[in-house]
């Protein structure tokens, strides 16, 4: 029941984040920067240490003996995957503007983005059930970090895809969370599969936050980002 409540909370982020008008505009909202800081702090303080433990799973099972950092390689794959999607979206928007169309991605890129982020959200929903560290506190920390992360990604997707995201995209991503949660309730995965999923998620979160914070035109709020990251890091250390 607790994991279902967490899943529904994450669903509500995608359904209602667009109504938070105070997050829009340039310079970037300090709340978005702070939310990004929390997400990155969770990755570096919680998910990456789990990858270090996950390395032991690879060594124990003798998977790909010729490689030394299997879990971190998967995190890199996650980062590269979403970097490629980001570049594709920006190129598509530029091409659309050059052709005199609306300042949004093409339908083909929109659907590719939605399919990719649906898998991403499904992974988050799945990990609500199959976290490496069970327990209520672990669930709360994961849910809060992912909820704030979804606020950040929702803002970026809405900017890239405009009306198509509001009309269709956010519903797809919301449904993907529930589908991932339901799959998690119905299945049990191996330690190796859990490490792979956590690693891919870690790489994806890092890229999806930093791509929103780093561009100069965003005029991001470093102080808010630092405050969010620092406060959540302290909380994770205290717990």
C-alpha positions in Angstrom: 0.0 0.0 0.0 2.8 2.4 0.8 4.5 1.8 -2.5 1.2 2.4 -4.3 0.7 5.7 -2.5 4.3 6.7 -3.5 3.5 5.7 -7.2 0.3 7.9 -7.1 2.3 10.8 -5.7 4.7 10.5 -8.6 1.8 10.3 -11.0 0.4 13.5 -9.6 3.6 15.3 -10.4 3.3 14.7 -14.1 -0.4 15.5 -14.1 -0.2 18.7 -12.2 3.3 20.1 -12.5 2.2 22.2 -15.5 -0.1 24.2 -13.2 2.9 25.5 -11.2 3.2 28.7 -13.3 5.7 30.2 -10.9 8.3 27.7 -12.1 8.3 29.3 -15.6 10.4 32.1 -17.0 14.0 33.3 -17.1 16.0 33.4 -14.9 15.3 29.9 -13.9 13.1 29.4 -10.9 15.1 28.8 -7.7 12.6 26.0 -6.8 13.5 24.1 -10.0 17.2 24.5 -9.3 16.7 23.4 -5.7 14.8 20.3 -6.9 17.6 19.5 -9.3 20.1 19.7 -6.4 18.1 17.3 -4.3 17.9 14.8 -7.2 21.7 15.0 -7.8 22.4 14.7 -4.1 20.3 11.5 -3.9 22.2 10.0 -6.8 25.6 10.7 -5.4 24.9 10.0 -1.8 22.6 7.0 -2.2 22.4 5.5 -5.7 26.2 5.6 -6.6 27.2 3.9 -3.3 24.6 1.2 -4.2 26.5 0.7 -7.5 29.7 0.2 -5.5 27.9 -2.6 -3.6 26.5 -3.8 -6.9 30.0 -4.3 -8.2 30.2 -7.2 -5.8 27.2 -8.8 -7.4 29.0 -8.7 -10.8 32.2 -10.1 -9.3 30.3 -12.9 -7.4 28.5 -14.0 -10.6 31.6 -13.7 -12.8 29.8 -11.5 -15.3 32.1 -10.0 -18.0 35.3 -10.7 -16.2 37.3 -8.6 -18.6 35.6 -5.4 -17.4 36.3 -3.8 -14.1 33.5 -1.4 -13.6 30.3 -3.0 -14.9 27.8 -1.1 -12.8 29.4 2.3 -13.6 29.5 1.4 -17.3 25.7 0.9 -17.2 25.3 4.2 -15.5 27.4 5.8 -18.3 25.1 4.1 -20.8 22.1 5.7 -19.1 23.7 9.1 -19.2 24.7 8.8 -22.9 21.2 7.5 -23.8 19.5 10.5 -22.4 22.1 12.9 -23.7 21.4 11.6 -27.2 17.7 12.1 -26.7 18.3 15.6 -25.5 20.4 16.5 -28.5 17.8 14.9 -30.8 15.0 17.0 -29.3 17.0 20.3 -29.6 18.0 19.5 -33.2 14.3 18.8 -34.0 13.2 22.1 -32.5 15.8 24.0 -34.4 14.8 22.3 -37.6 11.1 23.1 -37.0 11.8 26.7 -36.3 14.0 27.0 -39.5 11.1 25.5 -41.5 8.7 28.1 -40.0 6.8 25.6 -37.9 6.0 25.8 -34.2 8.8 26.0 -31.7 8.4 22.3 -30.7 9.8 18.9 -31.7 8.5 17.0 -34.7 5.9 14.3 -34.1 8.5 11.5 -34.7 10.9 12.9 -32.0 8.0 13.5 -29.7 6.9 9.8 -29.8 10.5 8.7 -29.4 11.0 10.9 -26.4 7.7 9.7 -24.9 8.6 6.0 -25.4 12.1 6.5 -23.9 10.8 8.5 -20.9 7.9 6.0 -20.4 10.6 3.3 -19.9 12.5 5.6 -17.6 9.3 6.3 -15.5 8.4 2.6 -15.6 11.8 1.9 -14.1 11.2 4.3 -11.3 7.8 2.8 -10.6 9.4 -0.7 -10.6 12.1 0.4 -8.2 9.5 1.7 -5.8 8.8 -2.0 -5.1 12.3 -3.4 -5.7 14.7 -1.0 -4.0 18.1 -2.3 -2.9 17.4 -1.0 0.6 13.9 -1.9 1.8 12.0 0.0 4.4 9.8 3.0 4.9 12.6 5.5 5.3 14.3 4.3 2.1 10.9 4.5 0.3 10.3 8.1 1.5 13.8 9.3 0.5 13.5 7.7 -3.0 10.0 9.0 -3.5 10.8 12.6 -2.5 14.0 12.6 -4.7 12.1 11.2 -7.7 9.1 13.5 -7.3 11.4 16.6 -7.4 13.3 15.1 -10.3 10.0 14.6 -12.2 9.2 18.2 -11.6 12.5 19.1 -13.3 12.1 16.6 -16.2 8.4 17.6 -16.7 9.4 21.2 -17.1 12.0 20.3 -19.8 9.7 18.0 -21.7 6.9 20.6 -21.6 9.3 23.2 -23.1 10.5 20.8 -25.9 7.1 19.4 -26.9 4.7 22.2 -26.0 1.0 21.3 -26.5 1.6 17.7 -27.5 3.2 17.0 -24.1 0.3 18.6 -22.2 -2.3 16.9 -24.3 -0.8 13.4 -24.5 2.7 13.1 -23.2 2.1 13.7 -19.5 -0.6 11.0 -19.4 1.8 8.5 -21.0 4.5 9.2 -18.4 2.0 9.0 -15.6 0.6 5.7 -16.8 4.2 4.3 -17.1 4.8 4.9 -13.4 1.8 2.8 -12.5 2.7 0.1 -15.1 6.2 -0.1 -13.6 4.8 -0.4 -10.1 2.3 -3.1 -11.1 5.1 -5.0 -12.9 7.2 -4.8 -9.7 4.3 -6.1 -7.6 3.9 -9.1 -10.0 7.6 -10.0 -10.5 10.7 -10.7 -8.5 14.1 -9.8 -10.1 17.6 -11.1 -9.4 20.3 -9.1 -7.7 22.1 -8.6 -11.0 19.0 -7.2 -12.7 18.4 -4.8 -9.8 22.0 -3.5 -10.0 21.5 -2.9 -13.8 18.3 -1.0 -13.3 19.7 1.2 -10.5 22.8 2.0 -12.5 20.9 3.0 -15.6 18.6 5.2 -13.5 21.6 6.9 -11.8 23.1 7.8 -15.2 19.7 9.1 -16.4 19.0 11.2 -13.4 22.4 12.9 -13.5 22.0 13.9 -17.2 18.4 14.9 -17.0 19.1 17.3 -14.1 22.3 18.8 -15.4 20.9 19.4 -18.9 18.4 21.6 -17.4 20.8 23.5 -15.1 23.9 24.0 -17.2 22.8 25.9 -20.4 23.8 29.5 -20.0 20.4 30.7 -21.4 18.7 29.1 -18.4 20.4 31.6 -16.0 20.1 28.9 -13.4 20.3 29.6 -9.7 23.5 28.0 -8.4 22.7 29.1 -4.8 19.4 27.3 -4.8 20.9 24.2 -6.5 23.6 24.2 -3.8 21.1 24.6 -1.0 18.9 21.8 -2.3 21.9 19.4 -2.8 23.5 20.3 0.5 20.3 20.0 2.6 19.4 16.6 1.1 23.0 15.4 1.5 23.0 16.3 5.1 19.6 14.6 5.6 20.9 11.4 3.9 24.0 11.4 6.1 21.9 12.0 9.2 19.7 9.0 8.4 
